[in-house]
Amino acid sequence: MNCIALSQVNLQAPTQLRLMENQAHIEELAHVYADRGSFHELPWVAYVAETNEYVPIDGFHRLMAIEWLHNQNDIQTDANTEEVEIRYSEFDTMSEAIIAAAGVNATHGLKRQKGDIQNAIRTLLEVDRIGFMENKFKLNKKKIMATVKCSARTYEQETKIIRNELEAARNIAVDQLALEGLSQREISLRTGISQPTVNRILDDSNTHNAQMTQNEGGSNTHSAQMSQGESNTHNAQMTQGEQNCHDSEIAQSDAPNTHDAQTGEEDEQEPSVFNHITTATVAANPWAEFEREKEVSTKQKSRKINLCDDELIEILSGLSSQQRTLALNYLSDF
């Protein structure tokens, strides 16, 4: 039986290929360990000579459950939370340890969640890219499936994004080598891609470039037509505007001056000095009443009346300036 102090195991090691731990599962395992004092499946821990450390290969959740239980003061247990029974191995490199950990959860432990297998495959490619690829741009399907322990269907689903990335990089590389002047055969030999595949990639690239050129040509033609149409419309609008402006100027010059017309109307409506004289009535003779009285008095008395200066002054003082003038002129005739 192999035992190891839990504090010696690196629970943050890169051999954890799940995307994340499940805390609920950790606590559930902790309660099981508290009751039993052991696990049915022992955690697998390996010593890695390259880094001189102990890392989990299988059983991250179980080891984390013991650590969590050790830190809980409210859970009473007789289980040993400082040392743990383990399955033990040794590896020369961390890459070997990671490869060993890639498929351990296929048949036991918490079922692998969405993305866990893809994460495991990406990690395998990081630690041993040559070992898990047929060439620079193609995955080694058989070896990956055997290491990760998954079905062909799961492999296709989990590697779809990775394969698309590799395919895009492959096409760029082939196009670049073709631009450098290499023949299809030379490209095939250099990249490890079959010559029929190289031929297909270049044909697709040429077709795509031709379509792009055609689309750009159509776009330029459309832009030119739009520009010409806009120019014609603008010119037509300018011509129409100039014509309207010209017609307006002619109409303005032919029409009577607005100011003169208004002035003429004012002349007709406002009476002038001459109009006032023409329409004025003749002022009544201010002495008409006096003359009538004088005539009556003369007829009655048949004698000439002589006025003294005081009486005359009194009469004249009650008259206006114009009346006084007329009166004096009248009196001068006597």
C-alpha atoms as a printed R data frame, in Angstrom:
    type eleno elety resid chain resno       x       y       z
1   ATOM     1    CA   MET     A     1   0.000   0.000   0.000
2   ATOM     2    CA   ASN     A     2   1.347   3.385  -1.010
3   ATOM     3    CA   CYS     A     3   0.580   6.429   1.090
4   ATOM     4    CA   ILE     A     4   1.619  10.034   0.580
5   ATOM     5    CA   ALA     A     5   1.177  13.233   2.513
6   ATOM     6    CA   LEU     A     6  -1.515  15.257   0.798
7   ATOM     7    CA   SER     A     7   0.594  18.398   1.157
8   ATOM     8    CA   GLN     A     8   3.246  16.862  -1.133
9   ATOM     9    CA   VAL     A     9   0.875  16.507  -4.098
10  ATOM    10    CA   ASN     A    10   0.623  19.431  -6.534
11  ATOM    11    CA   LEU     A    11  -3.124  19.833  -7.031
12  ATOM    12    CA   GLN     A    12  -2.486  22.663  -9.547
13  ATOM    13    CA   ALA     A    13  -0.469  20.459 -11.905
14  ATOM    14    CA   PRO     A    14  -1.040  20.611 -15.704
15  ATOM    15    CA   THR     A    15  -2.170  16.997 -15.636
16  ATOM    16    CA   GLN     A    16  -5.693  18.245 -14.829
17  ATOM    17    CA   LEU     A    17  -7.288  18.134 -18.296
18  ATOM    18    CA   ARG     A    18 -10.833  19.019 -17.285
19  ATOM    19    CA   LEU     A    19 -11.920  22.575 -18.003
20  ATOM    20    CA   MET     A    20 -12.893  23.029 -14.351
21  ATOM    21    CA   GLU     A    21 -13.565  21.185 -11.121
22  ATOM    22    CA   ASN     A    22 -17.066  20.488  -9.840
23  ATOM    23    CA   GLN     A    23 -17.336  21.822  -6.286
24  ATOM    24    CA   ALA     A    24 -20.580  19.971  -5.563
25  ATOM    25    CA   HIS     A    25 -18.927  16.700  -6.582
26  ATOM    26    CA   ILE     A    26 -15.923  17.511  -4.375
27  ATOM    27    CA   GLU     A    27 -18.118  18.013  -1.306
28  ATOM    28    CA   GLU     A    28 -20.099  14.849  -2.042
29  ATOM    29    CA   LEU     A    29 -16.869  12.826  -2.214
30  ATOM    30    CA   ALA     A    30 -15.674  14.474   1.002
31  ATOM    31    CA   HIS     A    31 -18.710  13.209   2.917
32  ATOM    32    CA   VAL     A    32 -18.176   9.707   1.485
33  ATOM    33    CA   TYR     A    33 -14.531   9.770   2.617
34  ATOM    34    CA   ALA     A    34 -15.543  11.069   6.045
35  ATOM    35    CA   ASP     A    35 -17.816   8.047   6.497
36  ATOM    36    CA   ARG     A    36 -15.573   5.334   4.988
37  ATOM    37    CA   GLY     A    37 -12.058   6.663   5.424
38  ATOM    38    CA   SER     A    38 -11.090   5.581   1.881
39  ATOM    39    CA   PHE     A    39 -12.203   5.524  -1.759
40  ATOM    40    CA   HIS     A    40 -13.120   2.490  -3.805
41  ATOM    41    CA   GLU     A    41 -10.924   3.819  -6.637
42  ATOM    42    CA   LEU     A    42  -7.609   5.063  -5.271
43  ATOM    43    CA   PRO     A    43  -6.256   8.343  -6.644
44  ATOM    44    CA   TRP     A    44  -3.401   7.904  -9.094
45  ATOM    45    CA   VAL     A    45  -0.354   9.991  -8.245
46  ATOM    46    CA   ALA     A    46   2.929   9.983 -10.171
47  ATOM    47    CA   TYR     A    47   6.369  11.261  -9.510
48  ATOM    48    CA   VAL     A    48   7.753  13.346 -12.414
49  ATOM    49    CA   ALA     A    49  11.542  13.285 -12.491
50  ATOM    50    CA   GLU     A    50  11.737  16.236 -14.883
51  ATOM    51    CA   THR     A    51  10.147  18.603 -12.359
52  ATOM    52    CA   ASN     A    52  10.820  16.628  -9.167
53  ATOM    53    CA   GLU     A    53   7.227  16.717  -7.985
54  ATOM    54    CA   TYR     A    54   4.217  14.523  -7.342
55  ATOM    55    CA   VAL     A    55   1.254  15.180  -9.579
56  ATOM    56    CA   PRO     A    56  -2.204  13.625  -9.833
57  ATOM    57    CA   ILE     A    57  -2.797  11.501 -12.921
58  ATOM    58    CA   ASP     A    58  -6.307  10.418 -11.973
59  ATOM    59    CA   GLY     A    59  -8.434  11.448  -8.999
60  ATOM    60    CA   PHE     A    60  -8.195  15.256  -8.798
61  ATOM    61    CA   HIS     A    61 -11.699  15.486  -7.326
62  ATOM    62    CA   ARG     A    62 -10.945  12.802  -4.727
63  ATOM    63    CA   LEU     A    63  -7.755  14.465  -3.574
64  ATOM    64    CA   MET     A    64  -9.477  17.864  -3.457
65  ATOM    65    CA   ALA     A    65 -12.305  16.278  -1.440
66  ATOM    66    CA   ILE     A    66  -9.824  15.144   1.236
67  ATOM    67    CA   GLU     A    67  -8.245  18.614   1.277
68  ATOM    68    CA   TRP     A    68 -11.680  20.275   1.611
69  ATOM    69    CA   LEU     A    69 -12.654  17.888   4.428
70  ATOM    70    CA   HIS     A    70  -9.390  18.625   6.243
71  ATOM    71    CA   ASN     A    71 -10.320  22.330   6.350
72  ATOM    72    CA   GLN     A    72 -13.865  21.777   7.703
73  ATOM    73    CA   ASN     A    73 -14.029  22.111  11.484
74  ATOM    74    CA   ASP     A    74 -17.738  21.343  11.738
75  ATOM    75    CA   ILE     A    75 -17.513  17.849  10.187
76  ATOM    76    CA   GLN     A    76 -16.527  15.130  12.659
77  ATOM    77    CA   THR     A    77 -14.561  12.205  11.146
78  ATOM    78    CA   ASP     A    78 -11.938   9.625  12.062
79  ATOM    79    CA   ALA     A    79 -10.634   9.496   8.475
80  ATOM    80    CA   ASN     A    80  -7.019  10.472   7.882
81  ATOM    81    CA   THR     A    81  -7.043  13.780   6.005
82  ATOM    82    CA   GLU     A    82  -3.280  14.359   6.115
83  ATOM    83    CA   GLU     A    83  -2.125  11.187   4.372
84  ATOM    84    CA   VAL     A    84  -3.884   9.356   1.584
85  ATOM    85    CA   GLU     A    85  -3.623   5.963  -0.040
86  ATOM    86    CA   ILE     A    86  -2.689   6.219  -3.704
87  ATOM    87    CA   ARG     A    87  -1.866   4.291  -6.835
88  ATOM    88    CA   TYR     A    88   1.691   5.240  -7.621
89  ATOM    89    CA   SER     A    89   3.737   5.648 -10.864
90  ATOM    90    CA   GLU     A    90   6.827   7.460 -12.097
91  ATOM    91    CA   PHE     A    91   7.439   9.381 -15.345
92  ATOM    92    CA   ASP     A    92  10.528  10.986 -16.745
93  ATOM    93    CA   THR     A    93   8.748  14.021 -18.222
94  ATOM    94    CA   MET     A    94   5.606  16.034 -17.586
95  ATOM    95    CA   SER     A    95   4.484  15.306 -21.159
96  ATOM    96    CA   GLU     A    96   4.381  11.605 -20.367
97  ATOM    97    CA   ALA     A    97   2.333  12.296 -17.256
98  ATOM    98    CA   ILE     A    98  -0.145  14.445 -19.225
99  ATOM    99    CA   ILE     A    99  -0.551  11.789 -21.916
100 ATOM   100    CA   ALA     A   100  -1.243   9.213 -19.219
101 ATOM   101    CA   ALA     A   101  -3.893  11.509 -17.706
102 ATOM   102    CA   ALA     A   102  -5.676  12.203 -21.024
103 ATOM   103    CA   GLY     A   103  -8.045   9.236 -20.991
104 ATOM   104    CA   VAL     A   104  -8.340   8.261 -17.334
105 ATOM   105    CA   ASN     A   105 -11.915   9.496 -16.887
106 ATOM   106    CA   ALA     A   106 -13.333   7.614 -19.857
107 ATOM   107    CA   THR     A   107 -14.601   4.679 -17.768
108 ATOM   108    CA   HIS     A   108 -14.826   5.935 -14.182
109 ATOM   109    CA   GLY     A   109 -15.015   9.050 -12.084
110 ATOM   110    CA   LEU     A   110 -17.147  12.089 -12.878
111 ATOM   111    CA   LYS     A   111 -18.365  11.898 -16.459
112 ATOM   112    CA   ARG     A   112 -16.432  14.175 -18.768
113 ATOM   113    CA   GLN     A   113 -18.333  17.370 -19.478
114 ATOM   114    CA   LYS     A   114 -18.680  19.268 -22.736
115 ATOM   115    CA   GLY     A   115 -15.326  20.644 -23.755
116 ATOM   116    CA   ASP     A   116 -13.282  18.361 -21.506
117 ATOM   117    CA   ILE     A   117 -12.251  16.039 -24.354
118 ATOM   118    CA   GLN     A   118 -11.426  18.955 -26.650
119 ATOM   119    CA   ASN     A   119  -9.322  20.472 -23.885
120 ATOM   120    CA   ALA     A   120  -7.528  17.143 -23.428
121 ATOM   121    CA   ILE     A   121  -6.803  16.904 -27.169
122 ATOM   122    CA   ARG     A   122  -5.461  20.465 -27.291
123 ATOM   123    CA   THR     A   123  -3.228  19.675 -24.333
124 ATOM   124    CA   LEU     A   124  -1.924  16.544 -26.065
125 ATOM   125    CA   LEU     A   125  -1.061  18.640 -29.127
126 ATOM   126    CA   GLU     A   126   0.794  21.097 -26.910
127 ATOM   127    CA   VAL     A   127   2.934  18.467 -25.185
128 ATOM   128    CA   ASP     A   128   3.485  16.137 -28.165
129 ATOM   129    CA   ARG     A   129   2.320  17.724 -31.403
130 ATOM   130    CA   ILE     A   130   4.364  15.451 -33.644
131 ATOM   131    CA   GLY     A   131   3.174  12.347 -31.850
132 ATOM   132    CA   PHE     A   132  -0.518  13.156 -32.344
133 ATOM   133    CA   MET     A   133  -0.430  14.505 -35.929
134 ATOM   134    CA   GLU     A   134   0.107  12.793 -39.265
135 ATOM   135    CA   ASN     A   135   1.620  15.944 -40.723
136 ATOM   136    CA   LYS     A   136   1.796  19.617 -39.889
137 ATOM   137    CA   PHE     A   137  -1.866  20.166 -40.787
138 ATOM   138    CA   LYS     A   138  -3.605  16.850 -40.077
139 ATOM   139    CA   LEU     A   139  -4.496  15.190 -36.784
140 ATOM   140    CA   ASN     A   140  -3.652  11.572 -36.118
141 ATOM   141    CA   LYS     A   141  -7.204  10.435 -35.532
142 ATOM   142    CA   LYS     A   142  -6.391   6.873 -34.484
143 ATOM   143    CA   LYS     A   143  -3.804   7.787 -31.899
144 ATOM   144    CA   ILE     A   144  -5.901  10.588 -30.413
145 ATOM   145    CA   MET     A   145  -8.953   8.345 -30.077
146 ATOM   146    CA   ALA     A   146  -6.859   5.620 -28.412
147 ATOM   147    CA   THR     A   147  -5.250   8.031 -25.939
148 ATOM   148    CA   VAL     A   148  -8.358  10.023 -25.033
149 ATOM   149    CA   LYS     A   149 -10.561   6.923 -25.207
150 ATOM   150    CA   CYS     A   150 -13.476   8.315 -27.165
151 ATOM   151    CA   SER     A   151 -15.693   7.206 -30.060
152 ATOM   152    CA   ALA     A   152 -15.282   8.323 -33.671
153 ATOM   153    CA   ARG     A   153 -18.441  10.423 -33.387
154 ATOM   154    CA   THR     A   154 -17.172  12.180 -30.260
155 ATOM   155    CA   TYR     A   155 -13.813  12.712 -31.944
156 ATOM   156    CA   GLU     A   156 -15.465  14.419 -34.945
157 ATOM   157    CA   GLN     A   157 -17.502  16.688 -32.677
158 ATOM   158    CA   GLU     A   158 -14.704  17.605 -30.291
159 ATOM   159    CA   THR     A   159 -12.044  18.191 -32.959
160 ATOM   160    CA   LYS     A   160 -14.159  20.148 -35.465
161 ATOM   161    CA   ILE     A   161 -12.843  23.549 -34.407
162 ATOM   162    CA   ILE     A   162  -9.264  22.274 -34.237
163 ATOM   163    CA   ARG     A   163  -9.491  20.708 -37.694
164 ATOM   164    CA   ASN     A   164 -10.952  23.917 -39.175
165 ATOM   165    CA   GLU     A   165  -8.062  25.899 -37.711
166 ATOM   166    CA   LEU     A   166  -5.523  23.464 -39.168
167 ATOM   167    CA   GLU     A   167  -7.246  23.491 -42.567
168 ATOM   168    CA   ALA     A   168  -7.139  27.289 -42.757
169 ATOM   169    CA   ALA     A   169  -3.429  27.279 -41.858
170 ATOM   170    CA   ARG     A   170  -2.799  24.562 -44.470
171 ATOM   171    CA   ASN     A   171  -4.491  26.528 -47.269
172 ATOM   172    CA   ILE     A   172  -2.529  29.663 -46.429
173 ATOM   173    CA   ALA     A   173   0.740  27.711 -46.460
174 ATOM   174    CA   VAL     A   174  -0.021  26.129 -49.862
175 ATOM   175    CA   ASP     A   175  -0.948  29.499 -51.389
176 ATOM   176    CA   GLN     A   176   2.222  31.058 -50.016
177 ATOM   177    CA   LEU     A   177   4.448  28.325 -51.459
178 ATOM   178    CA   ALA     A   178   2.685  28.630 -54.821
179 ATOM   179    CA   LEU     A   179   3.370  32.378 -54.831
180 ATOM   180    CA   GLU     A   180   7.035  31.587 -54.213
181 ATOM   181    CA   GLY     A   181   7.021  29.621 -57.476
182 ATOM   182    CA   LEU     A   182   6.987  26.044 -56.193
183 ATOM   183    CA   SER     A   183   5.225  23.424 -58.284
184 ATOM   184    CA   GLN     A   184   2.382  21.345 -56.883
185 ATOM   185    CA   ARG     A   185   4.719  18.361 -56.578
186 ATOM   186    CA   GLU     A   186   7.290  20.410 -54.661
187 ATOM   187    CA   ILE     A   187   4.586  21.777 -52.349
188 ATOM   188    CA   SER     A   188   3.370  18.241 -51.683
189 ATOM   189    CA   LEU     A   189   6.865  17.008 -50.821
190 ATOM   190    CA   ARG     A   190   7.602  19.941 -48.534
191 ATOM   191    CA   THR     A   191   4.342  19.921 -46.582
192 ATOM   192    CA   GLY     A   192   3.402  16.247 -46.623
193 ATOM   193    CA   ILE     A   193   0.053  17.127 -48.201
194 ATOM   194    CA   SER     A   194  -1.006  14.873 -51.071
195 ATOM   195    CA   GLN     A   195  -0.640  16.393 -54.548
196 ATOM   196    CA   PRO     A   196  -4.383  16.040 -55.384
197 ATOM   197    CA   THR     A   197  -5.163  18.008 -52.217
198 ATOM   198    CA   VAL     A   198  -2.628  20.686 -53.190
199 ATOM   199    CA   ASN     A   199  -4.230  20.894 -56.642
200 ATOM   200    CA   ARG     A   200  -7.713  21.267 -55.134
201 ATOM   201    CA   ILE     A   201  -6.567  23.984 -52.719
202 ATOM   202    CA   LEU     A   202  -4.973  26.029 -55.511
203 ATOM   203    CA   ASP     A   203  -8.027  25.610 -57.770
204 ATOM   204    CA   ASP     A   204 -10.302  26.805 -54.984
205 ATOM   205    CA   SER     A   205  -7.987  29.731 -54.310
206 ATOM   206    CA   ASN     A   206  -7.932  30.761 -57.991
207 ATOM   207    CA   THR     A   207 -11.718  30.532 -58.218
208 ATOM   208    CA   HIS     A   208 -12.103  32.629 -55.094
209 ATOM   209    CA   ASN     A   209  -9.674  35.266 -56.378
210 ATOM   210    CA   ALA     A   210 -11.489  35.428 -59.731
211 ATOM   211    CA   GLN     A   211 -14.812  35.933 -57.979
212 ATOM   212    CA   MET     A   212 -13.317  38.632 -55.789
213 ATOM   213    CA   THR     A   213 -11.919  40.414 -58.852
214 ATOM   214    CA   GLN     A   214 -15.268  40.156 -60.610
215 ATOM   215    CA   ASN     A   215 -17.092  41.472 -57.574
216 ATOM   216    CA   GLU     A   216 -14.660  44.361 -57.281
217 ATOM   217    CA   GLY     A   217 -15.142  45.134 -60.976
218 ATOM   218    CA   GLY     A   218 -18.892  45.070 -60.575
219 ATOM   219    CA   SER     A   219 -18.619  47.244 -57.506
220 ATOM   220    CA   ASN     A   220 -16.437  49.763 -59.356
221 ATOM   221    CA   THR     A   221 -18.856  49.810 -62.299
222 ATOM   222    CA   HIS     A   222 -21.772  50.317 -59.957
223 ATOM   223    CA   SER     A   223 -19.901  53.085 -58.149
224 ATOM   224    CA   ALA     A   224 -19.047  54.746 -61.464
225 ATOM   225    CA   GLN     A   225 -22.670  54.536 -62.582
226 ATOM   226    CA   MET     A   226 -23.819  55.944 -59.290
227 ATOM   227    CA   SER     A   227 -21.275  58.764 -59.522
228 ATOM   228    CA   GLN     A   228 -22.290  59.525 -63.121
229 ATOM   229    CA   GLY     A   229 -25.946  59.438 -62.186
230 ATOM   230    CA   GLU     A   230 -25.376  61.723 -59.239
231 ATOM   231    CA   SER     A   231 -23.315  64.070 -61.418
232 ATOM   232    CA   ASN     A   232 -26.023  64.191 -64.099
233 ATOM   233    CA   THR     A   233 -28.693  64.792 -61.505
234 ATOM   234    CA   HIS     A   234 -26.622  67.542 -59.936
235 ATOM   235    CA   ASN     A   235 -25.973  69.182 -63.314
236 ATOM   236    CA   ALA     A   236 -29.648  68.941 -64.219
237 ATOM   237    CA   GLN     A   237 -30.574  70.522 -60.925
238 ATOM   238    CA   MET     A   238 -27.988  73.261 -61.447
239 ATOM   239    CA   THR     A   239 -29.264  73.917 -65.003
240 ATOM   240    CA   GLN     A   240 -32.853  74.035 -63.822
241 ATOM   241    CA   GLY     A   241 -31.863  76.306 -60.976
242 ATOM   242    CA   GLU     A   242 -29.964  78.647 -63.298
243 ATOM   243    CA   GLN     A   243 -32.921  78.730 -65.723
244 ATOM   244    CA   ASN     A   244 -35.330  79.505 -62.891
245 ATOM   245    CA   CYS     A   245 -33.027  82.234 -61.640
246 ATOM   246    CA   HIS     A   246 -32.746  83.717 -65.158
247 ATOM   247    CA   ASP     A   247 -36.519  83.643 -65.683
248 ATOM   248    CA   SER     A   248 -37.007  85.265 -62.319
249 ATOM   249    CA   GLU     A   249 -34.616  88.095 -63.202
250 ATOM   250    CA   ILE     A   250 -36.372  88.700 -66.520
251 ATOM   251    CA   ALA     A   251 -39.778  88.695 -64.868
252 ATOM   252    CA   GLN     A   252 -38.499  91.103 -62.259
253 ATOM   253    CA   SER     A   253 -37.102  93.497 -64.860
254 ATOM   254    CA   ASP     A   254 -40.352  93.419 -66.908
255 ATOM   255    CA   ALA     A   255 -42.593  93.952 -63.919
256 ATOM   256    CA   PRO     A   256 -43.194  97.525 -62.649
257 ATOM   257    CA   ASN     A   257 -40.970  98.588 -59.852
258 ATOM   258    CA   THR     A   258 -42.548  97.496 -56.628
259 ATOM   259    CA   HIS     A   259 -41.420 100.623 -54.819
260 ATOM   260    CA   ASP     A   260 -42.733 102.878 -57.560
261 ATOM   261    CA   ALA     A   261 -46.029 101.006 -57.578
262 ATOM   262    CA   GLN     A   262 -46.352 101.350 -53.855
263 ATOM   263    CA   THR     A   263 -45.399 105.030 -54.026
264 ATOM   264    CA   GLY     A   264 -47.992 105.554 -56.733
265 ATOM   265    CA   GLU     A   265 -50.672 103.971 -54.617
266 ATOM   266    CA   GLU     A   266 -49.698 106.178 -51.711
267 ATOM   267    CA   ASP     A   267 -49.881 109.239 -53.983
268 ATOM   268    CA   GLU     A   268 -53.398 108.277 -54.992
269 ATOM   269    CA   GLN     A   269 -54.532 107.506 -51.486
270 ATOM   270    CA   GLU     A   270 -52.938 110.404 -49.530
271 ATOM   271    CA   PRO     A   271 -54.404 113.853 -50.370
272 ATOM   272    CA   SER     A   272 -51.764 116.397 -51.414
273 ATOM   273    CA   VAL     A   273 -51.689 120.134 -50.736
274 ATOM   274    CA   PHE     A   274 -53.249 120.765 -54.121
275 ATOM   275    CA   ASN     A   275 -56.010 118.253 -53.494
276 ATOM   276    CA   HIS     A   276 -56.765 120.056 -50.259
277 ATOM   277    CA   ILE     A   277 -57.044 123.388 -52.040
278 ATOM   278    CA   THR     A   278 -59.170 121.924 -54.817
279 ATOM   279    CA   THR     A   279 -61.639 120.241 -52.513
280 ATOM   280    CA   ALA     A   280 -61.772 122.953 -49.864
281 ATOM   281    CA   THR     A   281 -64.971 125.031 -49.598
282 ATOM   282    CA   VAL     A   282 -64.880 128.849 -49.654
283 ATOM   283    CA   ALA     A   283 -64.706 130.267 -46.157
284 ATOM   284    CA   ALA     A   284 -67.867 132.032 -45.055
285 ATOM   285    CA   ASN     A   285 -67.709 135.828 -44.877
286 ATOM   286    CA   PRO     A   286 -67.058 136.548 -41.201
287 ATOM   287    CA   TRP     A   287 -68.814 139.882 -41.637
288 ATOM   288    CA   ALA     A   288 -71.928 138.497 -43.327
289 ATOM   289    CA   GLU     A   289 -73.936 138.595 -40.128
290 ATOM   290    CA   PHE     A   290 -72.618 142.056 -39.309
291 ATOM   291    CA   GLU     A   291 -73.528 143.273 -42.793
292 ATOM   292    CA   ARG     A   292 -77.043 141.931 -42.479
293 ATOM   293    CA   GLU     A   293 -77.452 143.628 -39.132
294 ATOM   294    CA   LYS     A   294 -76.010 146.827 -40.553
295 ATOM   295    CA   GLU     A   295 -78.367 146.675 -43.526
296 ATOM   296    CA   VAL     A   296 -81.378 146.122 -41.265
297 ATOM   297    CA   SER     A   297 -80.276 148.904 -38.986
298 ATOM   298    CA   THR     A   298 -79.798 151.248 -41.916
299 ATOM   299    CA   LYS     A   299 -83.184 150.470 -43.289
300 ATOM   300    CA   GLN     A   300 -84.841 150.947 -39.915
301 ATOM   301    CA   LYS     A   301 -83.069 154.077 -38.907
302 ATOM   302    CA   SER     A   302 -82.219 155.374 -42.359
303 ATOM   303    CA   ARG     A   303 -79.200 157.045 -40.920
304 ATOM   304    CA   LYS     A   304 -75.415 156.466 -40.735
305 ATOM   305    CA   ILE     A   305 -74.085 155.047 -37.495
306 ATOM   306    CA   ASN     A   306 -70.778 156.347 -36.282
307 ATOM   307    CA   LEU     A   307 -68.758 154.119 -33.896
308 ATOM   308    CA   CYS     A   308 -66.327 155.496 -31.422
309 ATOM   309    CA   ASP     A   309 -62.826 154.087 -31.159
310 ATOM   310    CA   ASP     A   310 -63.532 152.150 -27.950
311 ATOM   311    CA   GLU     A   311 -66.525 150.414 -29.418
312 ATOM   312    CA   LEU     A   312 -64.613 149.513 -32.567
313 ATOM   313    CA   ILE     A   313 -61.701 148.164 -30.564
314 ATOM   314    CA   GLU     A   314 -64.055 146.057 -28.471
315 ATOM   315    CA   ILE     A   315 -65.631 144.574 -31.591
316 ATOM   316    CA   LEU     A   316 -62.319 143.895 -33.285
317 ATOM   317    CA   SER     A   317 -60.795 142.280 -30.195
318 ATOM   318    CA   GLY     A   318 -63.344 139.498 -30.353
319 ATOM   319    CA   LEU     A   319 -62.306 138.529 -33.866
320 ATOM   320    CA   SER     A   320 -59.523 136.337 -35.131
321 ATOM   321    CA   SER     A   321 -56.569 137.777 -36.942
322 ATOM   322    CA   GLN     A   322 -58.028 136.942 -40.339
323 ATOM   323    CA   GLN     A   323 -61.420 138.332 -39.366
324 ATOM   324    CA   ARG     A   324 -59.874 141.557 -38.094
325 ATOM   325    CA   THR     A   325 -58.044 142.020 -41.394
326 ATOM   326    CA   LEU     A   326 -61.224 141.533 -43.383
327 ATOM   327    CA   ALA     A   327 -63.112 143.871 -41.056
328 ATOM   328    CA   LEU     A   328 -60.570 146.632 -41.347
329 ATOM   329    CA   ASN     A   329 -60.558 146.314 -45.137
330 ATOM   330    CA   TYR     A   330 -64.314 146.506 -45.109
331 ATOM   331    CA   LEU     A   331 -64.374 149.579 -42.857
332 ATOM   332    CA   SER     A   332 -61.874 151.350 -45.034
333 ATOM   333    CA   ASP     A   333 -64.523 151.528 -47.761
334 ATOM   334    CA   PHE     A   334 -66.687 153.890 -45.682
